Amino acid sequence: MIYLDESASAPVRREVLEAMWPHLTGYANPSSVHEPGAAASRALEAARAEVAEYLNARSAEIIFTSGGTESDNAALKGIALADPRGRHVLVSAQEHPAVSESAAWLGRMGYEVETVPVDRDGLVSPAALAERLRQDTTLVSIHYANNEVGTVQDVSALASLCAEHRIPFHTDAVQAAGTLPLDVQGLGVNAMSLAGHKLGTPKGSGVLYLRRRTPFEPLIHGGGQQRDLRSGTENVAGAVGIATALRLAAASEVEVLARKRDGFVAAVESGVPGARLTGHRSQRLAGHASFVLPGRSGESTLLDLERHGIFCSSGSACAAGSDEPSPALHAMGYSDAEAQTAVRFSFGEAVSAAELDLAARALSGHGVAAQA
């Protein structure tokens, strides 16, 4: 099997499971005052401190969640609901459904939601954002890297622009984690969302970075855990897992991965007639290559590749089962017909150049079955 769908979910890392194991078998509640509970609390806070160090943040600014979707929901709704200055929200035209649907919910609550366009490469320009900022803008949310086309935004420039107007800026960094810098001070963001299963943890763990003094209305109320910002008994094993995964990500050889990507893109473009790369050619995720294949059905292409033991995607896993063309490609100016031909390949360091070459050959119609 050649697995090329890590933008949907990455393989679980053995080191992560080993770090989590004592806390999967340990059952004490970290809020309990007895020693087993205190031990669980120490592990939880050590994980929080480790995540904070990786992000160049304070431990009190780290909120553990159930994943990227909850982190995005909490950031948009929590910040918008707590800000009394206005009811105008800006999101890019290419956001993950966790952001775009949260923004739509705010719209139903009486907020004015406006989208910021992207260009043909999927980039948001500071000028496009600047002309939409208003005195009553409550929040801006623009992703760090796109899950479908891999384009990487200049988040620091966009966040800096918002900071000049004292407008909170949130970025969904779920796809960026592991290959792009996550220094929240350097990026200048007020809030940032992460998901563990994109980094090699089991599904169900996430992080919301929330800069101190950022107005925030919690979405989950109850026992007052995590400084009243996200109530509920914490998933200690999940917190330890995502902290471990981020530490391992610090050692990633991103340049090597980018060279594999470039070789794969070149092989597809030379071997598949009409194949066109989607997203920015160089300002993109190191382990991401996406194409439109005119004259071919994206779904039938996936089935053909799967018969060769190669597993990839036609776009966002969160839109699986939908017959609608990709909104992300629409926002970049692709037609419905073009969008229906999209195929996405996303991979990590474990994938070899030889496996990527095999995938390119299979896509061109000259592949051989992948070996187990």
Disulfide bonds with the S-S distance in Angstrom:
none
